[in-house]
Amino acid sequence: AKICNLNENIFNRFLSLWLRSSYLQDIINSEIKSGAQGKLALARIKSLPLILPPLQEQHEIVRRVEQLFAYADTIEKQVNNALTRVNSLTQSILAKAFRGELTAQWRAENPELISGENSAAALLEKIKAERAASGGKKTSRKKA
């Protein structure tokens, strides 16, 4: 169906932006009749608002919107790059943690806290002894 004649007073890219605007989409969605496939009557399409500023202003609006879209794309790329770096850093930190590299200095400065009766082997033996003494019953944790 032919709705209107487009002429030199409408900049095509401006019209495209207007038709995709959330403002107009909200109006269209509120006008669509419910059903399996929404319908918008031609009479309602003709009554949709079309804000038509002077041609020079349309060009300026399009220029600014496209500039903002480009800026948004740049920000999106920066965010994606930052997320990639964060994920890489997380993997690197986990790898160092499993290799013991994150605590090497602390372990060197505090050997008494991780050796002898404080070693992991001694702690496991203590737990086994406590379980054996309790008759093999697992102790439940206290709720805070």
Secondary structure, 3 states (H helix, E strand, C coil): CCCCCCCCCCCHHHHHHHHHCHHHHHHHHHHCECCCCCECCHHHHHCCCCCCCCHHHHHHHHHHHHHHHHHHHHHHHHHHHHHHHHHHHHHHHHHHHHHCCCCHHHHHHCHHHCCHHHCHHHHHHHHHHHHHHCCCCCCCCCCC
